[in-house]
Each structure stands twice: as C-alpha cells, then as structure tokens.
Amino acid sequence: MNDARDEIKARISIEDLAGEYLELKRTGRNFKALSPWTNERTPSFIISPDKQIWHDFSSGRGGDIFGFIMEVEGMTFREALEFLARKAGVEIETFDSKRSREISEKKERLRKILQISANFYQHMLVRNKEALNYVFKNRKLSKEIVQEFKIGFAPNTQKMLTNFLLKKGFAMSDIRDAGLLNRFGGDIFRNRMVITLQDSGGSPVGFTGRIIKDEPNAPKYLNTPQTLLYDKSSNIFGLSQAKNEIRKAGFVVVVEGNMDVISSHQAGVKNVVATAGTAMTVHHLKALGRFSNDVRLCFDSDQAGISATERAISLGQQAGVELSIITLDQSAGEAKDPDELIQKDLELWKGSISKPQPAIEWIFDQYEKRLNITTAVGKKEFSTIALKLVENLNDPVEKDFYIEQISKRIGISKTTLLGKFDEKSRPVKPKRRMKIEKTDEKFVDEYIYEDDLLALAIKEQKLAEMLGELQDNILHDKQRNQILQILKSNNLDLLKNFDDYVKILLLKADERLGNIKGSATDEMKRLIHKIKTQNLQERKVNLQEQLEEAEIQGDENLKMKILIEIMQLNKELNSGKR
C-alpha cells in the first residue's frame, strides 16, 4: 500500500491539489492561502512544495495530499486513497493484497453500475409525462436542481433496469450487490421519483425512491439497502453539494428529509444536509465536524423528535460538536417541515436557522410544556429527565450552568438537585488549571514552543546535544517525546519513520523561527528553560491538588511529605528565575 501512496504522491503535487480548492499566493519558496476551516483575514494556511506538506496554523491541521483530502472532503484514509488514485490514474489494485484487490475491483464495478443506473433514471424521467409533471409541477423542482441532485424516474416495470444492466455486461450478482434488486430478482425501484445518494465526493452510492402515485401498503419512500458502497449509518445526504457552503456559513443544518435538503438548496440556502432516512449516529456527526463544529438540528417537536435530540446530545459529546435546535417559524401558518416553510416564505426559513437554541435548553422547554412543573410530581419528573441529560455532559462549567437552569425552572435548590445525583454522576470539582503563556494567539496548540525546540534541533543539529538537559517524556504528546529521544540519542536516521510529522514541524517552525532575535543557541536555551519551568509548574499544581486531598483525608504524614516536595520545587523554580 505504501507503494501505491508513493506513486500517487509522485503524480499529484500538494500545491496543484490544494489550488483546486483554495486561492494560493506564492511567498518565497512556499504558498499561502486563507484557511478553509476558520474565518480569518490573514492567510495562515501554508504549503511547502519542497516538502510536499501543508499546515493550517489557525486550526492546527496539517499533512500531505491524503491528509488534505481527508480534511477537505470529510473522507477516511481509504476513501482518500481511492479518490486520489482515480485522479492520478493509478491502479491501486496492483499494490493491494489479493483480498484487497478483490474488494477494490468489486467496488469499482458497483460504482459503474450505480453511475449507469443514475443516468438511466434521468433518461427515463424525460420520457415519462406523469413523472415530469410530478417533479416539476407538484414538487416545483428546477432543471438545475434535478441535474445537481441527479433526480430521475424508475419506470413501473419488472426488470427494465436489470435487463439494461445485463446487456451492458454486468453480472446479476453485482446488480444485486449494488442494491438494485428486490427479493424476486426484479427492479427494486418502480414508479418512483429517484434521488441519487452520493458520497462526499459526489459519486453515486445508492438511491432513494419516492412514490409518485399513492398505492395501498406501498411505502412512501424506499432506500437502497446496506451495500459495500452505501452505509446508512455514515452517509449524509447532500454533503457533496453542501460542504463548501458549510465552510462559508460556519455551520451546518441537519433536516429530517431529503426533499427538505433539495428544497433548501433550490432556494439558495445550501449548508443543509440530511441523514438519509436513518437515525443520527456518531459517524454522521464526526463527518460533519470535519466541516463545522456548529451543528443545527431541525427535528420535529413531537416525542420522536425529542427522543432523537436526546440521543444526539450524547453523540455530540462523543463527536466533539456543538448541537443546537432550529424551531420552524410558524408566523405564515403551520408548516410541518422545512420544505413546506420554504414554499410559504423563504425568509422565515432563513430566520429560523439563524436563531438556533442550545439542544439541552430546547429539550427543557419541550418537557416544561408537557409536564405540570407546579406540582411535586411534575417537578420530580422534570428534574429526573433534565438531570439525566446534564450528568452526561463533559464540561463541569456547562454542567453547573444547566443545573442552575433546572433549579430556576422548577424552584428547587441546587443542593437538593445535586442530591439526586449518585456519587458516580455528581459533578466533580474542576481541576485548577495554570495560566499558560502562548507564543501566538492564533495558534491552537498551547505547547507550540515544544515544536519550535524540536524543529530548531533538527535544523541546527549541533544544538541537539543541549537536549540532554531535558528528561525523557517531558513533552506533551507521544510523538514529540519520540522525536526528542531520537535527537538526544543522535540516531537521526530514525527520523525517517516520522517523515510527515517532521516535515510539518519544520514547516511550522519556518514561519516562527525566521523571526528569532539573537542566535540560535540563545533561542535553544530559552526554549529549554521554558519547557523545564513549565514542567516544574505543572508538577507543583499536581502536588497542590494532592495536598488538598491529603488534608481532606487528615493524613498528616502524607501532607508533610508533599509540602517538602513543594518547597523543593519552589527552590528549583526560584533558582531558574535568577
């Protein structure tokens, strides 16, 4: 697989690839651009053609061409590999194991089948007057949006698509594996408007069929089953069309139905997606989090919508995204979904998405409407539901804020509410955090100076011997400590095992170390001193926390031992200042 990676990297340069997404400006040997992930005015996205590496200072992201596509397109490594292989004209099957080659070849056949099927459905739409009337008059879709979302029509025949694909030379087993056959071996989609489901790169992975004429016992919507290409737990409808708009807007709106997405895009509000007819999963939220941490859900306010939101809050914690809820503005009359609201008044839809409510507060409001919180029973039910939501929050400040909210809503003291937590779920006292000096407010990494130290030692190898003053594992992540150990041992050949990481270190340092005042030796001394001081301060904070615990336990011997250690650390800190 490494051979395939190398071949692709040899054919695609990082500057050419990034230039398809960003406006690049040359600055000396490097290129600069505005970050695609943050709203900045001064370019902090740097590309080094020499090193074939990129780093975005405003978000802390960086890597090679594969890392870039993974971040920009929201792909896994394998997806990025396959995407860039197609772009470079590299047959990755050649480099794969036999099993991997078989899977890759299978995926490629399924992609061809689905692309041909999407074209087939679009051709059938043009030929069917009833379908045309439904799409353009009933649903009020434009020709442009029909093309963008690859909307077509599945004729009401037994095997028209199947026979068409067989004539193209595809095997029945592959047609079935593409999710296009029913259990009787006929076409799964019949007499339906067909909407193409696409991956984040815009390639078809399946279909949704919407019935155009009501039939008894027939489902309104029918989706492609799980296949090698289509995973409903991770596929996001409309993401390929929405991703650039999500970055521009700084947030993403998640609606329940595919038609809500299409209607919103047609109306010009394009940072809107859906979860393709399935429940929200952590995979959905992580994929969206690649484009924005601000995720706004437009769910129904019925019990199903409330339950979905409750589940989403827990998932949002896992995915590291901020969830809020959009409530549809009903001032123009009742609208059951975004599609209806858009048809009535587009401005009301725009206004709705601009005024989201934090997810937990929204749930509080819904239960407050349903329960009589003036009674003891109502207060009990509300507090039980609300505290269950709050106890799963990671941030102690956020937890405390919502407990205060619950207290105000039902008129019960915080002390009483906290008594409902068991010992495991009781909010813990946040650890004291020392103030850490940052080298630059733009940098998201508070330990960026450690990178400067390592980069300086790599660039000025004669200075590496000064690193002997630093103890092992003194830095703040595993890779940094591994690089430090290599530099201390003077076994620089081992740096090739961290090639991309080292390139990013050097790229970051080029931006900062170029402005060093004084000699490189003086800068190395300053950085070593800063790291040693930082380590002593952190040890002191930890000891102070241990001292508090020892006082609570009444352990005098332990208290004395800790106090002696603190005094010794203070001496070291004071000597370091002189």
VOFIPA-863161 format. One record per residue (C-alpha): residue in one letter; x, y negated, z. Coordinates in pm, whole numbers, padded with zeros to 5 digits, always signed. Last residue first. Layout:
residues N
aXYZ;...
***
This chain:
residues 578
r+01780-03410+03857;k+01442-03277+03753;g+01562-02915+03744;s+01677-02937+04103;n+01324-03042+04203;l+01165-02748+04021;e+01412-02497+04167;k+01357-02635+04517;n+00978-02626+04468;l+01005-02264+04358;q+01192-02176+04679;m+00926-02350+04888;i+00654-02159+04701;e+00830-01828+04767;i+00860-01912+05140;l+00489-02002+05149;i+00400-01669+04986;k+00586-01468+05251;m+00433-01672+05532;k+00081-01624+05398;l+00141-01249+05354;n+00240-01218+05720;e-00056-01431+05832;d-00322-01220+05654;g-00646-01400+05753;q-00831-01264+05448;i-00946-01613+05344;e-00597-01749+05410;a-00444-01468+05198;e-00680-01557+04912;e-00580-01923+04928;l-00212-01823+04929;q-00264-01600+04624;e-00409-01902+04440;q-00110-02109+04545;l+00120-01832+04423;n-00043-01835+04080;v-00008-02213+04056;k+00361-02187+04155;r+00427-01919+03893;e+00271-02150+03633;q+00493-02438+03744;l+00806-02221+03733;n+00725-02101+03381;q+00660-02455+03259;t+00992-02567+03403;k+01177-02285+03226;i+01000-02362+02898;k+01065-02737+02922;h+01433-02684+03010;i+01477-02451+02713;l+01309-02708+02485;r+01526-02995+02607;k+01847-02791+02577;m+01752-02693+02220;e+01682-03057+02135;d+02022-03160+02273;t+02191-02892+02063;a+02000-03001+01750;s+02145-03349+01799;g+01960-03674+01866;k+01609-03778+01774;i+01431-03491+01606;n+01191-03599+01330;g+01253-03303+01099;l+01178-03078+01392;r+00808-03144+01356;e+00702-03061+01000;d+00987-02820+00932;a+00897-02647+01259;k+00558-02540+01132;l+00711-02399+00814;l+00986-02224+01009;l+00743-02055+01243;i+00517-01968+00948;k+00809-01800+00772;v+00899-01612+01091;y+00543-01476+01121;d+00540-01370+00755;d+00872-01183+00789;f+00824-01021+01130;n+00993-00689+01048;k+01253-00891+00854;l+01356-01043+01188;l+01519-00710+01278;d+01824-00801+01067;l+01888-01079+01320;n+02032-00848+01587;n+02182-01133+01790;s+02046-00970+02110;k+01906-01305+02228;l+01756-01371+01883;i+01587-01030+01874;q+01452-01074+02228;l+01311-01418+02143;i+01139-01279+01832;q+00973-01009+02045;n+00874-01267+02306;r+00710-01485+02041;q+00526-01183+01904;k+00387-01081+02244;d+00247-01417+02348;h+00318-01693+02599;l+00694-01698+02636;i+00889-01579+02943;n+00884-01214+02832;d+01260-01174+02892;q+01437-01440+03099;l+01568-01755+02937;e+01924-01872+02995;g+02044-01626+02730;l+01868-01849+02476;m+02182-02065+02454;e+02342-01794+02237;a+02086-01878+01967;l+02244-02219+01911;k+02494-02085+01655;q+02192-01959+01456;e+02072-02308+01372;k+01766-02233+01155;i+01665-01925+01357;a+01736-02091+01694;l+01545-02402+01585;a+01248-02189+01477;l+01241-02006+01810;l+01252-02328+02014;d+00995-02503+01793;d+00762-02205+01827;e+00789-02237+02206;y+00704-02607+02167;i+00367-02501+02024;y+00258-02379+02366;e-00064-02582+02376;d-00166-02437+02040;v-00443-02647+01885;f-00206-02903+01746;k-00365-03233+01658;e-00289-03386+01999;d+00082-03345+01941;t+00355-03210+02170;k+00104-03120+02438;e+00171-03165+02807;i-00009-02910+03016;k-00225-03009+03310;m-00247-02715+03549;r-00550-02499+03557;r-00718-02400+03878;k-00905-02078+03840;p-01278-02110+03808;k-01476-01995+04111;v-01674-01692+04008;p-02037-01693+03908;r-02213-01400+04077;s-02257-01113+03830;k-02059-00850+04018;e-02170-00958+04362;d-02538-00935+04270;f-02702-01253+04151;k-03038-01331+04309;g-02865-01518+04593;l-02734-01761+04337;l-03093-01872+04284;t-03141-01940+04654;t-02823-02148+04673;k-02920-02334+04355;s-03240-02449+04525;i-03581-02372+04373;g-03797-02636+04203;i-03883-02427+03898;r-03736-02643+03622;k-03477-02821+03837;s-03321-02498+03970;i-03317-02341+03624;q-03128-02643+03487;e-02875-02629+03775;i-02820-02261+03696;y-02769-02373+03338;f-02488-02615+03428;d-02318-02361+03660;k-02295-02107+03380;e-02161-02364+03135;v-01892-02456+03387;p-01815-02087+03456;d-01763-02013+03081;n-01825-01652+02984;l-02205-01646+02985;n-02358-01308+03069;e-02497-01427+03405;v-02693-01703+03232;l-02924-01480+03030;k-03012-01260+03327;l-03054-01576+03533;a-03324-01702+03296;i-03528-01380+03291;t-03521-01334+03670;s-03576-01706+03734;f-03882-01713+03507;e-04039-01401+03659;k-03984-01521+04019;k-04103-01874+03949;g-04415-01736+03777;v-04492-01502+04068;a-04448-01784+04322;t-04683-02006+04123;t-04612-02342+03958;i-04400-02161+03700;n-04709-02034+03519;l-04536-01839+03246;r-04571-01864+02867;k-04475-02229+02814;e-04179-02202+03058;y-04077-01886+02875;q-04043-02073+02546;d-03868-02374+02702;f-03607-02157+02879;i-03546-01979+02548;w-03478-02313+02379;e-03247-02416+02662;i-03049-02094+02614;a-03015-02146+02239;p-02897-02506+02259;q-03149-02717+02060;p-03099-02816+01698;k-03187-03164+01569;s-03028-03195+01223;i-03189-02872+01100;s-03536-03008+01167;g-03474-03346+01004;k-03360-03183+00681;w-03671-02961+00686;l-03893-03263+00756;e-03726-03447+00467;l-03818-03162+00230;d-04190-03210+00293;k-04466-02962+00209;q-04276-02719-00017;i-03976-02740+00219;l-04198-02658+00516;e-04339-02350+00342;d-03993-02215+00254;p-03864-02298+00604;d-04124-02066+00765;k-04475-02065+00914;a-04553-02427+00829;e-04839-02593+01013;g-04919-02947+00901;a-04701-03243+00799;s-04599-03308+01161;q-04496-02942+01203;d-04119-02996+01233;l-03961-02650+01239;t-03762-02569+01551;i-03393-02501+01493;i-03208-02307+01761;s-02845-02335+01873;l-02557-02091+01894;e-02192-02182+01949;v-01957-01915+01813;g-01693-01698+01984;a-01804-01368+01831;q-01854-01192+02165;q-02036-01488+02321;g-02246-01521+02005;l-02347-01156+02039;s-02484-01221+02389;i-02674-01526+02264;a-02797-01333+01956;r-02973-01073+02170;e-03172-01345+02349;t-03246-01511+02013;a-03385-01187+01869;s-03602-01141+02178;i-03738-01496+02142;g-03810-01440+01772;a-03991-01112+01842;q-04189-01281+02119;d-04308-01555+01885;s-04108-01876+01837;d-03993-01770+01489;f-03622-01797+01419;c-03418-02074+01258;l-03073-02010+01401;r-02800-02275+01399;v-02437-02155+01401;d-02169-02414+01481;n-01844-02214+01487;s-01801-02274+01114;f-01654-02093+00811;r-01478-01798+00972;g-01750-01802+01240;l-01999-01691+00975;a-01815-01359+00940;k-01790-01324+01318;l-02162-01397+01350;h-02265-01138+01093;h-02033-00875+01243;v-02176-00949+01591;t-02513-00844+01454;m-02837-01027+01371;a-03125-00795+01291;t-03194-00697+00931;g-03369-00842+00628;a-03061-00977+00453;t-02911-01169+00745;a-02997-01508+00597;v-02797-01810+00475;v-02824-02192+00461;n-02548-02448+00402;k-02716-02534+00068;v-02971-02804+00143;g-03029-02927-00214;a-03396-02833-00255;q-03301-02529-00465;h-03067-02419-00185;s-03350-02447+00069;s-03591-02245-00149;i-03331-01972-00207;v-03248-01942+00163;d-03614-01933+00269;m-03672-01675-00006;n-03409-01451+00156;g-03597-01456+00485;e-03504-01501+00851;v-03301-01822+00847;v-02941-01886+00954;v-02823-02248+00925;v-02448-02307+00910;f-02246-02599+01049;g-01963-02835+00957;a-02154-02979+00660;k-01857-02959+00423;r-01745-02616+00545;i-02099-02481+00525;e-02135-02629+00175;n-01832-02433+00058;k-01969-02110+00205;a-02326-02143+00078;q-02334-01969-00263;s-02117-01672-00157;l-02297-01667+00179;g-02645-01643+00026;f-02744-01320+00203;i-02502-01213+00472;n-02384-00852+00462;s-02243-00722+00794;s-02504-00491+00946;k-02671-00438+00606;d-02361-00264+00472;y-02367-00256+00092;l-02065-00135-00105;l-02038+00230+00003;t-02414+00234+00044;q-02681+00160+00305;p-03023+00139+00140;t-03109-00133-00115;n-03400-00339+00017;l-03778-00332-00038;y-04002-00625+00049;k-04383-00641+00057;p-04403-00272+00147;a-04666-00073-00051;n-04943+00083+00157;p-05213-00069-00068;e-05067-00278-00354;d-05025-00654-00370;k-04887-00779-00700;i-04541-00940-00727;i-04362-00705-00483;r-04033-00849-00365;g-03726-00631-00436;t-03398-00694-00256;f-03085-00576-00434;g-02735-00434-00383;v-02363-00509-00376;p-02342-00765-00659;s-02014-00964-00670;g-02025-01327-00546;g-01701-01330-00344;s-01885-01323-00010;d-02069-01009-00121;q-02387-01035-00324;l-02747-00917-00287;t-02933-00967-00614;i-03298-01070-00591;v-03547-00852-00779;m-03906-00959-00840;r-04090-00630-00820;n-04289-00404-01050;r-04068-00107-00963;f-03745-00086-00758;i-03630+00263-00650;d-03603+00389-01009;g-03663+00765-01026;g-03483+01063-00873;f-03773+01169-00653;r-03611+01036-00334;n-03579+00690-00489;l-03279+00590-00696;l-03086+00259-00717;g-02875+00275-00402;a-02537+00268-00580;d-02484+00622-00453;r-02789+00735-00653;i-02654+00580-00974;d-02316+00740-00896;s-02473+01085-00853;m-02669+01047-01179;a-02342+00993-01364;f-02277+00677-01565;g-02225+00693-01943;k-02411+00379-02053;k-02696+00609-02166;l-02726+00722-01804;l-02750+00357-01697;f-03042+00288-01932;n-03213+00612-01827;t-03194+00505-01462;l-03317+00153-01540;m-03626+00279-01727;k-03692+00571-01494;q-04049+00559-01363;t-04171+00228-01500;n-04323-00085-01345;p-04045-00315-01462;a-03785-00447-01215;f-03759-00825-01255;g-03469-01066-01220;i-03301-01312-00984;k-02923-01353-01013;f-02900-01603-00723;e-02737-01874-00935;q-02929-01783-01252;v-03271-01797-01086;i-03159-02116-00908;e-03077-02284-01239;k-03398-02171-01408;s-03596-02333-01127;l-03816-02149-00877;k-04173-02255-00807;r-04259-01925-00630;n-04604-01903-00793;k-04516-02089-01114;f-04155-01992-01199;v-04116-01650-01040;y-04477-01527-01054;n-04544-01658-01405;l-04220-01509-01534;a-04313-01175-01375;e-04654-01177-01544;k-04500-01271-01880;n-04241-00992-01877;r-03959-01010-02133;v-03751-01280-01963;l-03766-01091-01634;m-03648-00770-01801;h-03325-00941-01910;q-03258-01055-01551;y-03321-00701-01426;f-03078-00554-01682;n-02808-00810-01597;a-02837-00716-01228;s-02829-00347-01327;i-02510-00395-01532;q-02346-00565-01233;l-02472-00292-00999;i-02339-00011-01218;k-02002-00183-01264;r-01966-00236-00888;l-02060+00129-00827;r-01788+00247-01066;e-01532+00022-00892;k-01634+00150-00551;k-01587+00511-00664;e-01242+00434-00806;s-01144+00273-00476;i-01279+00570-00277;e-01095+00824-00494;r-00776+00621-00481;s-00797+00603-00102;r-00834+00983-00085;k-00538+01040-00319;s-00320+00788-00135;d-00303+00442-00283;f-00038+00274-00498;t-00185+00354-00840;e-00532+00286-00707;i-00419-00072-00657;e-00445-00131-01031;v-00307-00486-01052;g-00466-00737-01290;a-00378-01030-01064;k-00739-01138-01005;r-00858-00780-00969;a-00577-00715-00719;l-00663-01039-00540;f-01020-00924-00472;e-00915-00567-00384;l-00658-00691-00133;a-00898-00950+00009;e-01163-00681+00058;r-00908-00455+00228;f-00793-00737+00452;t-01150-00821+00555;m-01315-01114+00382;g-01450-01450+00503;e-01375-01614+00167;v-01147-01890+00295;e-00997-01702+00589;m-00945-01363+00423;i-00837-01536+00101;f-00569-01734+00283;g-00448-01435+00485;f-00400-01239+00164;i-00211-01523-00004;d+00029-01552+00292;g-00027-01666+00650;g-00160-01953+00859;r-00431-02070+01096;g-00368-02312+01385;s-00683-02516+01309;s-00535-02864+01255;f-00187-02742+01167;d-00300-02530+00872;h-00011-02312+00765;w+00078-02164+00428;i+00340-01915+00305;q+00512-01834-00021;k+00848-01913+00148;d+00978-02127-00136;p+00629-02242-00238;s+00573-02375+00118;i+00214-02485+00164;i+00100-02725+00436;f-00258-02804+00552;s-00231-03107+00782;p-00361-03374+00544;t-00471-03693+00729;r-00844-03761+00713;e-00966-03454+00900;n-01292-03263+00928;t-01163-02918+01007;w-01174-02585+00827;p-01077-02669+00467;s-00777-02865+00598;l-00682-03158+00376;a-00393-03076+00147;k-00013-03080+00142;f+00244-02917-00087;n+00609-02844-00011;r+00952-02911-00167;g+00918-03289-00136;t+00555-03375-00068;r+00339-03242-00354;k-00034-03305-00332;l-00288-03024-00341;e-00664-03061-00386;l-00801-02741-00236;y-00987-02428-00350;e-00830-02329-00681;g-00506-02500-00569;a-00483-02249-00284;l-00429-01971-00538;d-00179-02164-00751;e+00016-02279-00443;i+00016-01929-00290;s+00162-01778-00605;i-00005-01480-00769;r+00191-01221-00974;a+00472-01131-00732;k+00228-01139-00440;i+00011-00881-00620;e+00310-00652-00678;d+00424-00690-00318;r+00081-00605-00182;a+00055-00299-00409;d+00397-00178-00294;n+00293-00233+00067;m+00000+00000+00000;
***
